[in-house]
Amino acid sequence: MDDHRAQGVERTVEAGLYREAMSRLVAAVHVITTRGPDGRAGFTATAVASVSDSPPTLLVCLNRRIRSAAAFRQSGRFAVNMLGADQQMVAESFGGRGGLAGEQRFAVGHWHEGALDVPCLAAAVAVFQCRMVDVRTIATHDVLVGRVEAVTLGPDKAKLAYLGRGFLSV
Ligand SMILES: Cc1cc2nc3c(=O)[nH]c(=O)nc-3n(C[C@H](O)[C@H](O)[C@H](O)COP(=O)(O)O)c2cc1C
């Protein structure tokens, strides 16, 4: 604990400033998918990180206001689809652009069911199929911790990244 916390002094950072600083982070773009009680669902995410390779484990941060948030908790499994630069339209569809929801989002891109019965994107750079081993609610988000049970390596092509509130090819 630093001196300020020890003295009971809260140092706050305004959310807009935090977002502005975070917009300078170069982040890979993924689509996180699941099959819930009402069918397929998914959302675009940059908040994805590796936790460990022993056993292979990753995490995804999901805003609890996303309509499919409950579906992810209920299904207990999900896929992390890492996008190529040629798959920006998929990122836009699953990012809520055009107001598409649920099954409608899967009209963009070619999707098949993986071994864990989760939607996997054809020609993604990589697909990680995960079983959810933990969920932590932190502030506005659910942190989904997934044990990776299958990995598909796609073409090693240019990757889709997000920087300064826009997409770019890396
Ligand atoms: C490039 C990009 C990155 C995003 N990253 C995240 C993220 O890491 N976590 C998250 O919860 N939402 C993220 N979002 C927003 C969600 O994709 C969006 O809120 C969601 O698709 C809305 O779903 P709904 O309309 O079904 O509620 C991101 C959106 C974009 C365009």
The ligand as a MOL file (V3000), in Angstrom:
LIG
                    3D

  0  0  0     0  0            999 V3000
M  V30 BEGIN CTAB
M  V30 COUNTS 31 33 0 0 0
M  V30 BEGIN ATOM
M  V30 1 C -12.3390 -2.4560 -31.3570 0
M  V30 2 C -13.3190 -2.7460 -30.2490 0
M  V30 3 C -12.8610 -3.3120 -29.0710 0
M  V30 4 C -13.7440 -3.6080 -28.0320 0
M  V30 5 N -13.2460 -4.2140 -26.8960 0
M  V30 6 C -14.1210 -4.5860 -25.9210 0
M  V30 7 C -13.6590 -5.3220 -24.7990 0
M  V30 8 O -12.4760 -5.6670 -24.6800 0
M  V30 9 N -14.5780 -5.6860 -23.8630 0
M  V30 10 C -15.8930 -5.3480 -23.9690 0
M  V30 11 O -16.6760 -5.6930 -23.0810 0
M  V30 12 N -16.3630 -4.6570 -25.0290 0
M  V30 13 C -15.5160 -4.2810 -26.0100 0
M  V30 14 N -15.9750 -3.6200 -27.1050 0
M  V30 15 C -17.4070 -3.2510 -27.1740 0
M  V30 16 C -18.2960 -4.4440 -27.4760 0
M  V30 17 O -17.9010 -5.1470 -28.6390 0
M  V30 18 C -19.7470 -3.9530 -27.6610 0
M  V30 19 O -20.1100 -3.1930 -26.5470 0
M  V30 20 C -20.7090 -5.0960 -27.7970 0
M  V30 21 O -20.5930 -5.7240 -29.0560 0
M  V30 22 C -22.1410 -4.6020 -27.6180 0
M  V30 23 O -22.9760 -5.7200 -27.6390 0
M  V30 24 P -24.5530 -5.5760 -27.4350 0
M  V30 25 O -25.0100 -4.5880 -28.4700 0
M  V30 26 O -25.0650 -6.9680 -27.6990 0
M  V30 27 O -24.7760 -5.1510 -26.0370 0
M  V30 28 C -15.1200 -3.3130 -28.1730 0
M  V30 29 C -15.5900 -2.7490 -29.3650 0
M  V30 30 C -14.7010 -2.4740 -30.4000 0
M  V30 31 C -15.2290 -1.9060 -31.6980 0
M  V30 END ATOM
M  V30 BEGIN BOND
M  V30 1 1 1 2
M  V30 2 1 2 3
M  V30 3 2 2 30
M  V30 4 2 3 4
M  V30 5 1 4 5
M  V30 6 1 4 28
M  V30 7 2 5 6
M  V30 8 1 6 7
M  V30 9 1 6 13
M  V30 10 2 7 8
M  V30 11 1 7 9
M  V30 12 1 9 10
M  V30 13 2 10 11
M  V30 14 1 10 12
M  V30 15 2 12 13
M  V30 16 1 13 14
M  V30 17 1 14 15
M  V30 18 1 14 28
M  V30 19 1 15 16
M  V30 20 1 16 17
M  V30 21 1 16 18
M  V30 22 1 18 19
M  V30 23 1 18 20
M  V30 24 1 20 21
M  V30 25 1 20 22
M  V30 26 1 22 23
M  V30 27 1 23 24
M  V30 28 2 24 25
M  V30 29 1 24 26
M  V30 30 1 24 27
M  V30 31 2 28 29
M  V30 32 1 29 30
M  V30 33 1 30 31
M  V30 END BOND
M  V30 END CTAB
M  END
